[in-house]
Amino acid sequence: MTMKVHKVSSRSQHEQRHATKRHSKNKWRKKIHSLDSAPLNTSTGTAKLEKPIPKREKPTLKRLKKLYTKPIPENSCAEQRKVKAHVHTNGGTELDGSSNSVDSQEWSEYANSVLQNGMESSTSPKTDQMEEDGLQFHAHFDKTHNHAVLVMKQGQVLCFRGKCLLTCLYGHVEVLGFTIEEGQQPYPLFSPPSHCPLTITALGNNPPSSKNKKEGLLQAKAVVRKYFSSEPSKKLMSELDSDSCVVLLEPLNTPLTRVLTSFSELSEIFGLNSKELKSQAAVYNPVLSAVGVTALRGPCAQGLVMSRSYREAISSLLSAWAGEFDRCPIILVCGGKSSGKSTFNRHLINSLLNHTAGVEYLECDLGQTEFTPPGCLSLSTVTEPLLGPPFTHLRDPEHMVYYGQADCQADIDRYLESLKSLWRHVSGESPVIINTMGWIRGHGFQILVDLIRLFSVTHVVQLSYGNAPQCQHLTPDFLRTAHGWQTHPLTPPTLKEEPASHLSTRSHVLLSVQSEFEGAGTSGVMQHQRSNELRDLALISYFSKLQSPEPGPVLPLHCFIPYQVPLSAVAIGVTHCEVAPNNILYVANASIVGLCCLSEKVVGREGPVVLSQTPMCQCVGLGVLRGVDMARGLYFLVSPVSPSVLRHVNCLLLGEITLPKILLTKQHGVEGDLPYVTTDYSFEVQGAGKLHIYKGLTRPGFIKSNN
């Protein structure tokens, strides 16, 4: 039996109005019943074997031009344009005057003048102020079209914070290893303070040999004039030559950016960090500010710091793909926490995309995922560059398993078996990058040994920092005697039904990379840098897909029309602990669930169908179980997954991944008590729990001695 996708309206009249336009054929009911005190029927059902769920076809590797929402006109968003200088600590507790609140004290004086989040200012920005501000390039802002044209000489670099949409009009520029050429689609750039700032590097222009410099100059000037409603300034045109790079910068306004900036705690997510504010690293330029960009100068404007070993590793891996090996490279990237694995992966993917149509990416890190919400293991084919941190480019992977936790210590065997099931879908026609956890000691190190053997890795990139190595070097000689969690040196691992190529025992190439960026090996101490905050940002980003792509107010979760799903049509289970069947619905209410597809038919009676053990099956996305109606036997589910995919879902898995607290405590448009949240806490209520506030305290073992 497949999931029946019906919708039911919520209590808001505003929702009913918009839902009627989208689903005019559906019949609406006026009331939604949440889980109440009615006795729960906990009779369990059984599962009968039926034909397997059809596999989703792999998309064609092709770069498609994306349409990004234009910025909201000035006269229609006066409220959204106000930059809030109200900074909170982790968990939402307001900073008081006695605390060392660098962000909140300095933002109140600075943010309004520098950061405009892509909105137009009331007056047209001064056109050519960049040279006066110490920037070595020129820009012109066209107020009619609300965009800026930037002219850069070969070798010039713009390091910035903020967000924008970049189009290369003439020449070539590079961003995080990816070369953007004229004629390509616009690319969104995100440079928040949670990660190192992005840089735009001018690579110049390589005109055809048939063109001379004069023809190139005339072409560049014609391109610039095309993007202005009036004649651009003479100063800007005088900077042009045949080797110049011309880029178009536009404000970037997406559902994700609107959702993030709607919370006061996240209103400066695309602003500056406290160090950049202290050192006055920002360069105020009205042209860049008008499109949502703040240029940096001084020591804070280094961008990505690459050591010599870092550059050599990238070069070696590109050569491996160019043909030095007789098969596609399988690259495993490992290292301790905060060693730079994720940034290295993004840079490597972008560099490879300059030479190939796609890169396969196996996600083995449950806590800091690149393309999915946390708690998921996945296999993705990457065809577009990654020009921002993970929460800015979430996408649906080709294959995904919902593990349900941010680490695998509780069940390492299920973790490895899940990865094996994903590996069977690797095509072998593109380079493969395997991202690993920062757990590199004890059982975590054994897992690394297993992954190298199980997946016949050709290259191991091992990142380290400081003078002492964090773990044993994973050389081929060491692997010959090392013991893994499942594999051992004298008994080569075997994968059932695995192609012979995946069982290869060839030795690998070890590339040791020394991370030399500031703060390598230390957990983030500033806002939006801690691992729990990054997981929350990923979840907020995922559920921002529910928002309308058109500009408008941000709606909280309770405003979306939920799907109604019969209790007998889907099985439900808990991945990380045992829960009594008569309590499972109390636990699942208002929780995140993995939407999975069992290969068996779910047959239930009157009550919910409870799984006795965690299955290993395809997951198509996440949802929020916002209510249960026992009288009618219905789940009420909110999810950005499309109805055509939801029809195959017949299993809901509940894990340790929880809704970000900000989505519960900041529910806009609610009068009176907030749904699912109360200050009158009682341990007597089944399924209830306290909201744990993370205060960023350092463990005693990690406090450095002053001696």
C-alpha positions as CSV (number, residue, x, y, z in Angstrom):
1,M,0.0,0.0,0.0
2,T,1.3,3.4,-0.9
3,M,0.9,6.6,1.1
4,K,-2.4,8.4,0.3
5,V,-1.6,12.0,-0.2
6,H,-4.5,14.1,0.9
7,K,-4.3,17.6,2.4
8,V,-6.3,19.2,5.2
9,S,-6.4,22.9,5.9
10,S,-5.1,24.5,9.1
11,R,-7.0,27.0,11.3
12,S,-5.6,30.1,9.6
13,Q,-7.9,31.8,7.0
14,H,-4.8,33.0,5.3
15,E,-3.7,29.5,4.7
16,Q,-7.1,28.4,3.4
17,R,-7.0,31.2,0.9
18,H,-3.6,30.3,-0.6
19,A,-4.1,26.6,-0.3
20,T,-7.3,26.8,-2.3
21,K,-5.4,28.3,-5.2
22,R,-2.8,25.6,-5.2
23,H,-5.1,22.6,-4.6
24,S,-8.5,23.6,-5.9
25,K,-9.5,20.0,-6.5
26,N,-9.0,18.9,-2.9
27,K,-11.8,18.9,-0.3
28,W,-10.9,20.9,2.8
29,R,-11.9,20.3,6.3
30,K,-12.0,23.1,8.8
31,K,-10.3,21.6,11.8
32,I,-7.2,19.7,12.6
33,H,-7.0,17.5,15.7
34,S,-3.7,17.2,17.3
35,L,-2.7,14.5,19.7
36,D,-5.0,14.6,22.6
37,S,-5.6,12.7,25.8
38,A,-7.7,10.0,24.1
39,P,-6.4,6.5,24.8
40,L,-4.1,5.3,22.1
41,N,-4.8,2.1,20.2
42,T,-1.4,0.5,20.1
43,S,-2.2,-2.7,18.3
44,T,0.6,-3.4,15.9
45,G,0.4,-4.5,12.3
46,T,2.4,-6.9,10.2
47,A,4.4,-6.4,7.0
48,K,3.7,-8.5,3.9
49,L,6.1,-8.8,1.0
50,E,5.1,-6.9,-2.1
51,K,6.9,-5.7,-5.3
52,P,9.9,-3.4,-4.5
53,I,9.6,0.4,-4.7
54,P,10.7,1.6,-8.2
55,K,14.1,3.2,-8.3
56,R,14.4,6.9,-9.1
57,E,16.3,7.5,-12.3
58,K,19.5,9.4,-12.2
59,P,19.3,12.9,-13.6
60,T,21.3,13.8,-16.7
61,L,24.5,15.6,-16.0
62,K,23.8,19.0,-17.3
63,R,24.1,22.5,-16.0
64,L,20.8,24.2,-16.2
65,K,20.2,27.9,-15.9
66,K,18.6,28.7,-12.6
67,L,16.2,31.5,-12.1
68,Y,16.7,33.4,-8.8
69,T,14.2,35.7,-7.3
70,K,14.8,39.4,-8.0
71,P,15.1,41.7,-4.9
72,I,12.0,43.2,-3.4
73,P,11.4,46.7,-4.5
74,E,12.3,49.4,-2.0
75,N,8.7,50.7,-1.5
76,S,7.3,47.2,-0.7
77,C,9.7,46.0,2.0
78,A,10.5,48.8,4.4
79,E,10.1,46.5,7.3
80,Q,12.3,43.7,5.9
81,R,15.0,46.2,5.0
82,K,15.7,47.2,8.6
83,V,18.9,45.6,9.8
84,K,18.4,44.3,13.3
85,A,21.4,44.8,15.6
86,H,20.0,42.5,18.2
87,V,22.4,39.7,18.7
88,H,21.7,36.7,21.0
89,T,23.9,34.0,22.4
90,N,23.4,30.3,21.4
91,G,20.0,29.1,22.2
92,G,18.4,32.6,22.1
93,T,19.4,34.1,25.4
94,E,19.9,37.8,25.1
95,L,23.2,39.2,26.0
96,D,23.3,41.7,28.8
97,G,25.4,44.8,29.2
98,S,27.9,43.0,31.6
99,S,28.8,40.3,29.1
100,N,31.5,40.5,26.6
101,S,29.1,41.0,23.7
102,V,31.4,42.3,20.9
103,D,28.9,41.5,18.2
104,S,25.9,43.3,19.7
105,Q,27.8,46.4,20.8
106,E,29.5,47.1,17.5
107,W,26.8,46.0,15.1
108,S,24.4,48.6,16.5
109,E,26.7,51.4,15.2
110,Y,28.0,49.7,12.1
111,A,25.6,47.2,10.5
112,N,23.0,49.7,9.2
113,S,25.6,51.6,7.2
114,V,27.5,48.6,5.7
115,L,25.1,45.7,5.3
116,Q,21.9,46.2,3.4
117,N,21.2,42.5,2.5
118,G,20.8,43.3,-1.2
119,M,18.3,46.1,-0.9
120,E,18.5,49.4,-2.6
121,S,19.5,52.5,-0.7
122,S,17.3,55.6,-0.7
123,T,19.9,57.4,-2.8
124,S,21.9,56.1,-5.7
125,P,25.3,54.9,-4.6
126,K,28.4,56.9,-5.6
127,T,29.6,55.2,-8.8
128,D,33.4,55.1,-8.6
129,Q,34.4,55.2,-4.9
130,M,36.4,52.0,-4.9
131,E,39.7,53.5,-5.6
132,E,39.2,56.0,-2.8
133,D,38.4,53.2,-0.4
134,G,41.6,51.3,-1.2
135,L,40.1,48.9,-3.6
136,Q,41.9,48.6,-6.9
137,F,39.0,48.1,-9.2
138,H,36.0,50.1,-10.3
139,A,32.2,49.5,-10.3
140,H,29.1,51.3,-11.5
141,F,25.7,50.8,-10.1
142,D,22.6,50.9,-12.3
143,K,19.6,51.8,-10.1
144,T,17.1,51.1,-12.9
145,H,18.1,47.4,-13.1
146,N,19.4,47.2,-9.5
147,H,22.7,45.6,-10.3
148,A,26.4,46.6,-10.4
149,V,29.1,46.0,-13.0
150,L,32.6,45.4,-11.6
151,V,35.7,45.8,-13.7
152,M,38.8,43.9,-12.5
153,K,42.4,43.7,-13.8
154,Q,44.1,40.4,-14.2
155,G,45.3,39.1,-10.7
156,Q,43.1,41.4,-8.7
157,V,41.1,39.9,-5.8
158,L,37.9,40.9,-4.1
159,C,37.5,39.3,-0.7
160,F,34.0,39.8,0.8
161,R,31.2,39.0,3.2
162,G,27.6,38.8,2.2
163,K,25.6,37.3,-0.7
164,C,25.1,38.1,-4.3
165,L,24.4,36.6,-7.7
166,L,27.5,36.7,-10.0
167,T,27.5,36.6,-13.8
168,C,30.8,36.8,-15.7
169,L,30.3,39.2,-18.7
170,Y,33.8,39.2,-20.0
171,G,36.9,37.3,-19.3
172,H,37.3,34.6,-16.5
173,V,37.1,34.8,-12.7
174,E,37.7,32.1,-10.1
175,V,35.7,31.5,-6.9
176,L,36.8,28.7,-4.5
177,G,38.5,26.8,-7.3
178,F,35.7,27.1,-9.9
179,T,36.4,29.1,-13.0
180,I,33.4,31.2,-14.2
181,E,33.5,32.3,-17.8
182,E,31.6,34.6,-20.0
183,G,28.4,33.1,-21.3
184,Q,27.8,30.9,-18.3
185,Q,24.7,31.0,-16.1
186,P,24.6,33.3,-13.0
187,Y,26.0,31.7,-9.8
188,P,24.9,32.4,-6.3
189,L,27.7,33.3,-3.9
190,F,27.3,33.0,-0.1
191,S,30.0,34.3,2.3
192,P,28.7,34.2,5.9
193,P,30.9,34.7,9.0
194,S,30.5,31.0,9.9
195,H,33.2,30.1,7.2
196,C,36.2,31.7,5.6
197,P,35.3,34.6,3.3
198,L,34.9,34.0,-0.4
199,T,37.2,35.7,-2.9
200,I,36.6,36.6,-6.6
201,T,39.9,36.4,-8.4
202,A,40.3,37.9,-11.9
203,L,42.0,35.5,-14.3
204,G,42.1,37.9,-17.3
205,N,40.9,37.1,-20.7
206,N,42.2,34.7,-23.4
207,P,40.8,36.1,-26.7
208,P,41.0,34.0,-29.9
209,S,44.3,34.4,-31.8
210,S,42.3,36.1,-34.6
211,K,41.4,39.0,-32.3
212,N,43.8,41.8,-31.5
213,K,43.8,43.9,-28.3
214,K,41.8,46.7,-30.0
215,E,39.0,44.3,-31.0
216,G,39.0,42.8,-27.5
217,L,38.7,46.3,-25.9
218,L,35.8,47.2,-28.2
219,Q,34.0,44.0,-27.3
220,A,34.5,44.6,-23.5
221,K,33.1,48.2,-23.8
222,A,30.1,46.9,-25.8
223,V,29.4,44.3,-23.1
224,V,29.5,47.0,-20.3
225,R,27.2,49.4,-22.1
226,K,24.6,46.6,-22.6
227,Y,23.9,46.4,-18.9
228,F,23.3,50.1,-18.2
229,S,20.2,52.1,-18.9
230,S,22.4,55.2,-19.4
231,E,26.0,55.8,-20.5
232,P,28.4,54.4,-17.8
233,S,31.0,56.7,-16.3
234,K,34.1,57.6,-18.3
235,K,36.3,56.5,-15.4
236,L,34.8,53.0,-15.5
237,M,35.2,52.8,-19.2
238,S,38.8,54.0,-19.1
239,E,39.7,51.1,-16.8
240,L,38.7,48.6,-19.5
241,D,41.3,46.8,-21.6
242,S,41.3,43.5,-23.6
243,D,42.6,41.6,-20.5
244,S,40.0,42.9,-18.1
245,C,37.4,40.9,-16.3
246,V,33.8,42.2,-16.2
247,V,31.4,40.8,-13.7
248,L,27.7,41.5,-13.0
249,L,26.7,41.5,-9.3
250,E,23.0,41.4,-8.4
251,P,21.2,41.2,-5.0
252,L,20.3,37.6,-4.0
253,N,16.9,37.1,-2.5
254,T,15.8,33.5,-2.0
255,P,13.4,31.7,0.3
256,L,16.4,30.6,2.4
257,T,17.8,34.1,2.8
258,R,14.3,35.4,3.8
259,V,13.8,32.7,6.4
260,L,17.2,33.1,7.9
261,T,17.0,36.9,8.2
262,S,13.5,36.8,9.6
263,F,14.9,35.6,13.0
264,S,16.6,38.3,15.0
265,E,19.2,35.9,16.1
266,L,20.2,35.2,12.5
267,S,19.6,38.7,11.0
268,E,23.4,39.2,10.6
269,I,24.1,35.7,9.2
270,F,25.6,37.3,6.1
271,G,27.4,40.0,8.0
272,L,30.7,40.3,9.7
273,N,32.1,38.3,12.6
274,S,33.4,39.9,15.7
275,K,37.1,39.8,14.7
276,E,36.3,41.6,11.4
277,L,34.4,44.2,13.3
278,K,37.2,44.7,15.9
279,S,39.9,45.1,13.3
280,Q,37.6,47.4,11.1
281,A,38.3,45.1,8.2
282,A,35.1,46.2,6.3
283,V,35.5,48.6,3.4
284,Y,32.3,50.7,3.1
285,N,31.4,51.0,-0.5
286,P,27.9,52.0,-1.5
287,V,28.1,50.2,-4.9
288,L,28.8,46.8,-3.3
289,S,26.5,47.4,-0.4
290,A,23.6,48.0,-2.7
291,V,24.0,44.4,-4.0
292,G,24.6,42.9,-0.5
293,V,28.4,42.6,-0.5
294,T,30.9,44.0,2.0
295,A,34.5,44.1,0.9
296,L,37.2,43.2,3.4
297,R,40.8,44.5,3.7
298,G,43.9,43.8,5.7
299,P,44.6,40.4,7.4
300,C,40.9,39.4,7.4
301,A,40.9,39.6,3.5
302,Q,43.1,36.5,3.0
303,G,40.1,34.2,2.0
304,L,41.0,30.6,1.9
305,V,44.5,29.9,3.3
306,M,46.1,27.1,1.3
307,S,49.4,25.6,2.4
308,R,51.9,24.2,0.0
309,S,50.8,20.6,0.8
310,Y,47.2,21.7,0.2
311,R,47.9,23.0,-3.3
312,E,50.0,19.9,-4.2
313,A,47.2,17.6,-3.1
314,I,44.7,19.4,-5.3
315,S,47.1,19.3,-8.2
316,S,47.8,15.6,-7.7
317,L,44.1,14.7,-7.6
318,L,43.4,16.7,-10.8
319,S,46.2,14.9,-12.5
320,A,44.8,11.6,-11.4
321,W,41.5,12.5,-13.1
322,A,43.3,13.6,-16.2
323,G,44.5,10.1,-16.9
324,E,47.4,9.1,-14.6
325,F,45.3,6.2,-13.3
326,D,43.6,3.5,-15.3
327,R,40.3,4.0,-13.4
328,C,38.3,6.8,-11.9
329,P,39.9,8.1,-8.7
330,I,38.1,7.2,-5.5
331,I,39.2,9.9,-3.0
332,L,38.7,9.6,0.8
333,V,39.2,12.8,2.8
334,C,39.9,12.4,6.5
335,G,41.1,14.4,9.5
336,G,40.2,15.5,12.9
337,K,37.5,18.0,13.8
338,S,38.0,21.5,12.5
339,S,40.9,20.4,10.3
340,G,39.3,21.8,7.1
341,K,37.9,18.6,5.5
342,S,34.6,20.2,4.3
343,T,36.4,23.3,2.8
344,F,38.9,21.0,1.0
345,N,36.1,18.9,-0.4
346,R,34.2,21.9,-1.8
347,H,37.4,23.3,-3.3
348,L,38.3,19.9,-4.8
349,I,34.7,19.4,-6.2
350,N,34.8,22.9,-7.8
351,S,38.2,22.2,-9.3
352,L,37.1,18.9,-10.7
353,L,34.0,20.5,-12.2
354,N,36.3,22.6,-14.4
355,H,37.2,19.4,-16.2
356,T,34.2,17.0,-15.8
357,A,30.5,17.2,-15.9
358,G,29.9,15.6,-12.5
359,V,31.5,14.3,-9.3
360,E,30.0,11.6,-7.1
361,Y,30.0,12.4,-3.4
362,L,29.5,9.8,-0.6
363,E,28.5,11.4,2.6
364,C,29.8,9.5,5.7
365,D,29.7,12.4,8.2
366,L,26.3,12.3,10.0
367,G,26.8,15.5,12.0
368,Q,28.2,17.9,9.4
369,T,26.5,16.9,6.1
370,E,27.1,18.7,2.9
371,F,23.9,18.3,0.9
372,T,21.3,16.9,3.3
373,P,20.0,17.6,6.8
374,P,22.0,16.0,9.6
375,G,21.5,12.4,10.5
376,C,21.6,11.2,6.8
377,L,24.0,9.1,4.8
378,S,23.8,9.9,1.1
379,L,25.2,9.5,-2.4
380,S,24.9,12.6,-4.6
381,T,26.0,13.5,-8.1
382,V,27.3,17.1,-8.0
383,T,27.1,19.0,-11.2
384,E,27.1,22.6,-10.0
385,P,29.8,24.4,-8.1
386,L,29.6,24.8,-4.3
387,L,30.1,28.5,-3.6
388,G,29.0,28.7,0.0
389,P,28.7,26.7,3.2
390,P,26.5,23.5,3.3
391,F,23.3,25.2,4.4
392,T,23.3,27.3,1.3
393,H,23.3,24.4,-1.2
394,L,21.2,21.6,0.2
395,R,19.8,19.3,-2.5
396,D,18.0,16.0,-3.0
397,P,20.6,13.2,-3.3
398,E,20.2,10.2,-5.7
399,H,20.2,7.8,-2.8
400,M,19.9,8.4,1.0
401,V,19.6,6.4,4.2
402,Y,18.2,8.0,7.4
403,Y,20.4,7.0,10.3
404,G,18.7,9.4,12.7
405,Q,21.7,10.5,14.8
406,A,24.6,13.0,14.6
407,D,27.2,10.2,15.2
408,C,27.4,6.5,14.8
409,Q,28.8,5.3,18.1
410,A,25.6,3.7,19.2
411,D,25.4,1.3,16.2
412,I,28.6,1.1,14.1
413,D,27.5,-2.0,12.2
414,R,24.3,-0.3,11.0
415,Y,26.3,2.7,10.0
416,L,28.7,0.6,7.8
417,E,26.0,-1.5,6.3
418,S,24.1,1.6,5.3
419,L,27.2,2.9,3.6
420,K,27.7,-0.4,1.8
421,S,24.1,-0.2,0.5
422,L,24.8,3.3,-0.9
423,W,28.1,2.3,-2.4
424,R,26.3,-0.2,-4.7
425,H,24.9,2.7,-6.6
426,V,28.2,4.3,-7.5
427,S,28.5,4.4,-11.2
428,G,32.3,4.4,-11.5
429,E,32.2,6.8,-14.4
430,S,33.0,9.9,-12.5
431,P,35.5,10.8,-9.7
432,V,34.2,9.8,-6.3
433,I,34.8,11.9,-3.1
434,I,34.2,10.2,0.3
435,N,33.7,12.6,3.2
436,T,34.4,11.2,6.6
437,M,33.7,12.1,10.2
438,G,36.1,14.0,12.5
439,W,36.2,10.9,14.8
440,I,39.7,9.6,14.1
441,R,40.6,7.8,17.4
442,G,39.6,4.4,18.8
443,H,36.6,3.0,16.9
444,G,36.5,6.0,14.7
445,F,40.0,5.2,13.3
446,Q,38.9,1.6,12.8
447,I,36.0,2.8,10.7
448,L,38.5,4.8,8.5
449,V,40.4,1.6,7.9
450,D,37.2,-0.2,6.9
451,L,36.2,2.5,4.5
452,I,39.5,2.5,2.7
453,R,39.3,-1.3,2.3
454,L,35.6,-1.7,1.5
455,F,35.5,1.0,-1.2
456,S,38.9,0.3,-2.8
457,V,40.1,3.9,-2.3
458,T,42.8,5.1,-4.7
459,H,43.7,8.3,-2.9
460,V,43.6,9.1,0.9
461,V,43.8,12.8,1.7
462,Q,44.8,13.0,5.4
463,L,44.5,16.5,6.9
464,S,46.4,17.5,10.1
465,Y,47.3,20.6,12.0
466,G,50.0,21.6,14.5
467,N,53.3,19.9,15.0
468,A,52.0,16.5,16.3
469,P,49.9,14.2,14.1
470,Q,46.4,13.5,15.4
471,C,46.4,9.9,14.4
472,Q,48.5,7.2,12.7
473,H,49.4,8.0,9.0
474,L,47.2,5.9,6.8
475,T,50.0,4.6,4.5
476,P,49.6,1.5,2.4
477,D,52.1,-0.3,4.6
478,F,50.2,0.5,7.7
479,L,46.9,-0.7,6.1
480,R,48.4,-4.1,5.5
481,T,48.5,-4.8,9.2
482,A,45.8,-2.6,10.6
483,H,42.5,-3.9,12.1
484,G,39.3,-2.3,11.2
485,W,35.9,-2.6,12.9
486,Q,34.7,-5.2,10.4
487,T,37.8,-5.9,8.3
488,H,41.1,-7.5,9.2
489,P,44.5,-7.5,7.4
490,L,44.6,-11.2,6.4
491,T,41.0,-11.5,5.4
492,P,40.1,-9.1,2.6
493,P,36.6,-7.6,3.0
494,T,33.8,-8.9,0.8
495,L,30.6,-7.2,-0.2
496,K,27.7,-9.4,-1.2
497,E,26.7,-8.9,-4.8
498,E,29.4,-6.3,-5.1
499,P,31.1,-5.8,-8.6
500,A,34.6,-7.2,-8.8
501,S,36.1,-3.7,-9.2
502,H,34.9,-2.8,-5.8
503,L,36.8,-5.6,-4.2
504,S,40.1,-4.5,-5.5
505,T,43.0,-4.8,-3.0
506,R,45.2,-2.3,-4.8
507,S,47.2,0.0,-2.6
508,H,46.3,3.7,-2.4
509,V,48.2,7.0,-2.6
510,L,48.5,8.9,0.6
511,L,48.4,12.7,0.4
512,S,49.2,14.4,3.7
513,V,47.9,18.0,3.9
514,Q,49.0,20.4,6.7
515,S,46.2,22.9,7.5
516,E,47.7,26.3,8.2
517,F,44.6,28.5,8.5
518,E,43.9,30.4,11.7
519,G,42.0,28.3,14.2
520,A,42.8,24.9,12.6
521,G,42.0,22.2,15.1
522,T,39.9,24.3,17.4
523,S,36.2,24.4,17.5
524,G,34.5,27.6,16.4
525,V,34.0,30.1,19.2
526,M,32.1,32.8,17.3
527,Q,28.4,32.7,16.5
528,H,27.2,30.3,13.8
529,Q,30.5,28.3,13.9
530,R,29.7,25.6,16.4
531,S,28.6,22.2,15.2
532,N,25.2,22.3,16.8
533,E,24.5,25.7,15.3
534,L,25.5,24.5,11.8
535,R,23.2,21.5,12.2
536,D,20.3,23.9,13.0
537,L,21.1,26.0,10.0
538,A,21.0,23.0,7.8
539,L,17.5,22.0,9.1
540,I,16.2,25.6,8.8
541,S,17.5,25.6,5.2
542,Y,15.8,22.3,4.5
543,F,12.4,23.4,5.7
544,S,12.8,26.8,4.0
545,K,11.8,24.9,0.8
546,L,8.3,25.0,2.1
547,Q,8.2,28.8,1.5
548,S,6.9,30.3,-1.7
549,P,9.6,31.2,-4.2
550,E,8.0,34.6,-4.7
551,P,8.9,37.5,-2.4
552,G,6.5,37.7,0.6
553,P,6.2,37.2,4.3
554,V,7.9,34.2,5.9
555,L,5.4,31.6,7.2
556,P,6.1,29.5,10.3
557,L,5.7,25.7,10.2
558,H,2.2,25.7,11.7
559,C,0.9,27.8,8.7
560,F,1.5,25.1,6.1
561,I,-1.2,22.7,5.0
562,P,-0.3,19.3,6.3
563,Y,-0.7,16.0,4.5
564,Q,-3.0,13.5,6.2
565,V,-1.8,9.9,6.3
566,P,-3.7,6.9,7.6
567,L,-2.0,5.2,10.6
568,S,-2.5,1.8,8.9
569,A,-0.8,2.9,5.7
570,V,2.7,3.5,7.1
571,A,4.9,1.8,9.7
572,I,6.6,3.9,12.4
573,G,9.8,3.2,14.3
574,V,12.5,4.7,16.5
575,T,16.1,4.4,15.4
576,H,18.1,5.3,18.5
577,C,16.3,3.8,21.5
578,E,13.5,1.5,22.6
579,V,10.1,3.0,23.1
580,A,7.0,1.2,24.4
581,P,4.4,0.9,21.6
582,N,1.8,2.7,23.7
583,N,4.1,5.7,24.0
584,I,5.5,5.9,20.5
585,L,2.9,8.4,19.2
586,Y,3.5,10.7,22.2
587,V,7.2,10.7,21.4
588,A,6.7,11.2,17.6
589,N,4.3,14.2,17.9
590,A,6.0,17.5,16.8
591,S,9.2,15.6,15.9
592,I,11.3,15.2,12.7
593,V,10.8,11.9,10.9
594,G,12.6,10.3,8.1
595,L,10.3,9.5,5.1
596,C,11.3,6.1,4.0
597,C,10.3,3.4,1.4
598,L,10.1,-0.2,2.6
599,S,10.2,-2.9,0.0
600,E,7.3,-4.6,1.9
601,K,3.7,-3.9,2.0
602,V,2.5,-2.3,5.3
603,V,-0.7,-4.0,6.7
604,G,-2.2,-2.5,9.8
605,R,-5.3,-2.8,11.8
606,E,-6.8,0.1,13.8
607,G,-3.7,1.3,15.6
608,P,-0.3,2.3,14.4
609,V,2.1,-0.2,12.7
610,V,5.1,-0.2,15.0
611,L,8.5,-1.6,13.7
612,S,10.3,-4.0,16.0
613,Q,13.7,-3.1,14.5
614,T,15.2,-0.4,12.4
615,P,15.0,-1.2,8.7
616,M,17.7,-0.2,6.1
617,C,15.8,1.4,3.3
618,Q,15.7,4.4,0.9
619,C,14.9,7.7,2.5
620,V,13.4,10.5,0.3
621,G,13.5,13.3,2.7
622,L,12.3,14.6,6.1
623,G,9.0,15.8,7.5
624,V,7.5,17.1,10.7
625,L,4.8,15.1,12.3
626,R,2.7,18.0,13.6
627,G,-0.2,16.1,15.0
628,V,-2.0,12.7,15.4
629,D,-5.8,12.3,15.2
630,M,-6.6,9.0,17.0
631,A,-10.4,9.4,16.4
632,R,-9.9,9.3,12.6
633,G,-6.6,7.3,12.6
634,L,-4.5,10.0,10.8
635,Y,-1.0,11.4,11.0
636,F,-0.6,15.1,10.0
637,L,2.7,15.6,8.2
638,V,4.4,18.7,6.9
639,S,7.2,18.2,4.4
640,P,8.9,19.9,1.4
641,V,8.9,16.5,-0.4
642,S,6.7,16.5,-3.5
643,P,3.4,14.5,-3.5
644,S,4.6,12.3,-6.4
645,V,7.5,11.1,-4.3
646,L,5.4,10.9,-1.1
647,R,3.2,8.3,-2.7
648,H,6.0,5.7,-2.3
649,V,6.6,6.5,1.4
650,N,5.3,3.7,3.8
651,C,7.6,4.1,6.7
652,L,8.3,7.0,9.2
653,L,11.6,6.8,11.2
654,L,12.1,8.9,14.3
655,G,15.7,9.6,15.4
656,E,17.6,12.0,17.7
657,I,17.6,14.8,15.1
658,T,15.2,17.4,16.5
659,L,13.7,20.6,15.3
660,P,15.8,23.7,15.8
661,K,14.6,25.4,19.0
662,I,14.2,28.7,17.2
663,L,11.4,27.2,15.0
664,L,9.5,26.4,18.1
665,T,10.1,29.5,20.2
666,K,9.8,32.0,17.4
667,Q,6.5,31.1,15.8
668,H,5.3,34.3,14.2
669,G,1.6,35.0,14.0
670,V,0.6,33.0,17.0
671,E,-1.6,34.6,19.6
672,G,-1.4,33.2,23.1
673,D,0.5,30.0,24.0
674,L,3.0,28.7,21.4
675,P,2.1,25.2,20.0
676,Y,4.2,22.4,21.6
677,V,6.0,24.9,23.9
678,T,5.2,25.7,27.5
679,T,6.9,27.3,30.5
680,D,4.8,25.2,32.9
681,Y,6.9,22.1,32.5
682,S,5.9,18.9,34.1
683,F,7.7,15.5,34.0
684,E,4.2,13.9,34.3
685,V,3.4,14.7,30.6
686,Q,4.1,11.8,28.3
687,G,6.3,12.6,25.4
688,A,7.4,16.0,26.8
689,G,10.9,17.2,27.3
690,K,12.9,20.3,28.2
691,L,14.5,22.5,25.6
692,H,18.2,22.2,26.3
693,I,20.0,25.5,25.7
694,Y,23.6,25.2,24.5
695,K,25.7,28.0,26.2
696,G,28.9,27.3,24.4
697,L,30.8,26.3,27.5
698,T,34.2,24.6,26.9
699,R,34.8,21.2,28.3
700,P,37.5,21.2,31.0
701,G,39.7,18.9,28.9
702,F,39.8,21.4,26.1
703,I,40.7,24.5,28.2
704,K,44.2,25.5,27.3
705,S,46.6,26.2,30.1
706,N,47.9,29.7,30.5
707,N,51.3,28.5,31.5
